[in-house]
């Protein structure tokens, strides 16, 4: 048996944050929201699809943003994305500690840590 890849990454968010998460992942980052199966939709949250990936936002009544855990997204224009995030009111924190990549961190409206990388 060999693992062939990821199907999706799930992050958590507090109840009632779906609209803010849609605005961020769909609006700012440009992911497409995809419908959740009917039974799962009853739980809240939202699912998004981007080039070669899916990100699922699950609702957690006791949500606390993780300090270290995060998805990392490869991008083709790190500087343009940084400007896009700043223009939408999000802080961008550059980090030059990953050899072979330029990268920065940002957070979504729920406080989830996100990493964005571009090969150097």
URMOLIN-V252295 format. One record per residue. PHI is phi as a letter, one per 20 degrees, with the letter a starting at -180 (999 if undefined). OMEGA is omega in whole degrees, 0 to 359 (none if undefined). BURIAL is 1 if it has 9 or more other ideal C-beta (glycine too) atoms within 8 Angstrom, else 0. Layout:
PHI/OMEGA/BURIAL
PHI/OMEGA/BURIAL
This chain:
999/177/0
c/174/0
f/185/0
d/180/0
q/176/0
e/168/0
e/177/0
b/170/1
d/176/1
d/172/0
d/181/1
d/178/1
b/180/1
f/177/1
g/178/0
n/183/0
e/186/1
g/182/1
f/178/0
f/179/1
f/176/1
f/179/1
f/181/1
f/185/1
f/179/1
e/184/1
e/185/1
f/183/1
e/175/0
n/175/0
f/175/1
e/176/0
f/178/1
d/182/0
f/173/0
e/173/1
g/188/0
g/182/0
f/180/0
f/179/0
f/179/1
f/181/0
e/185/0
n/181/0
n/181/1
b/177/1
d/182/1
c/177/1
c/174/1
c/181/1
g/176/0
m/181/0
b/171/1
c/176/1
c/179/1
d/175/1
d/179/1
d/181/1
e/180/1
c/182/0
f/180/0
d/186/0
g/168/1
c/182/0
f/178/1
f/181/0
e/184/0
d/184/0
f/182/0
a/167/1
e/177/0
c/184/1
d/172/1
f/180/0
c/180/1
e/177/0
b/184/0
f/182/1
f/179/0
f/179/0
f/178/1
g/179/1
f/178/0
f/179/1
f/179/1
f/180/1
f/179/0
e/175/1
n/181/0
d/177/1
f/178/0
d/181/1
d/180/0
f/179/0
b/182/0
d/188/0
e/182/0
d/183/0
g/177/0
n/181/0
c/163/1
e/181/1
b/171/1
b/176/1
d/173/1
b/176/1
c/175/1
e/183/1
f/178/1
e/181/1
n/176/0
f/179/1
f/179/1
c/178/1
d/178/1
c/185/1
c/172/1
c/176/1
g/182/0
f/none/0
